Amino acid sequence: MITSLRRTIAVSLSAAALTILSSGLPLVAQEPGQAKADAKVKAGTRRANDPSRRVPSHFGQIGLTDAQREMIYRIQAKHQAKIDDLEKQLDAIRAESLRECEAVLTPAQKKTLAEHRTRASDARAKRAAAKQAK
């Protein structure tokens, strides 16, 4: 019973996180003239990475009016606090799961895992440095 409840919660939170992440992705096709309209918006008038200031997937392709956009932004802003709380809960559940998984490992496996993580971290840092050098 508890296991199925945990699984249900984990699936629900994962689905919520995926929905949030997918709605934050940039739209590939924007409606014509949208780039010009975005260029006119002052940089200080909206937060850079505010997910509540993006329309959901495909909404930018159906000819929303400015009033519709603002209503959508208000709706998303209203729900953003709940979404942020769920993301924090999901992060905590993932961290707990990872700790439990690591507890199953032998000391030798833990050492090997730490080495793999160190190599991966070093590789990421190296790629980031190379990207900045370009």
C-alpha positions, 0 to 999 in steps of 0.5 A, a space after each residue: 500500500 505504501 509502496 504503491 502510494 509512493 509510486 503514485 506520488 513519484 509518477 505524478 511529480 515526474 509528470 508535473 516536472 516533465 510538463 513544466 520542463 517541456 513547456 519551458 522549452 523554446 518554441 521552434 516555430 513562432 508566429 510571423 512577426 513575433 521576433 519583431 514584437 519580442 525585440 520591441 519589449 524592453 529587457 527590464 520589463 520581464 524576467 529573463 527565465 520566468 516560465 510564467 512569461 512563456 506561452 504553452 507549446 504551440 500557443 505561439 502558432 495560433 495567433 494569440 492577441 496581446 490580451 490573450 497572452 497577458 491572460 495566459 501569463 497571469 494564469 501561469 504566474 498564479 500556478 508557478 508557486 505551486 509548481 515550484 513547490 512540487 519541483 522542490 518536493 521532486 528534487 527531495 524525493 530524487 535525492 532520497 532515492 539516490 541515497 537509498 540506492 547508494 546505501 545498497 552499494 559495496 564500499 568498492 562500488 561506492 569508490 568506483 561510482 565516485 571516480 565515475 562522477 569525478 571524471 564526468 564532472 571534470 569532462 563537463 568542466 573541460 567542455 565548458 572551458 572549451 566553449 567559453 574559449 570559442 
